Amino acid sequence: MTLLGDMGTHMKTTVDISDGLLQEAKKIAQRERSTLKALIEEGLQKVLKDRSQKPRFRLRKATFKGKGLQPQVDGSSWERIREITYEGRGG
């Protein structure tokens, strides 16, 4: 079994895994008459599949009924709009 199907090549790598997690994984691999490599590949495949199917966050449309900016701020810079908004409010 290779990650994401047979890509024709295999790569060796080193990862740091906590001792407890590694021991548990070895026990499961032994119990299932499998290998640690197969168990890691299976886990990675599941995580990648789950994450690729997770819908991306989309900000909902949040518009307000109105007629746009008030005439006194129409065409003003963001800084000026902020000044007017917080005027007299300690901001």
Helices and strands as residue ranges (DSSP letters): H 19-31, H 36-53, H 78-86
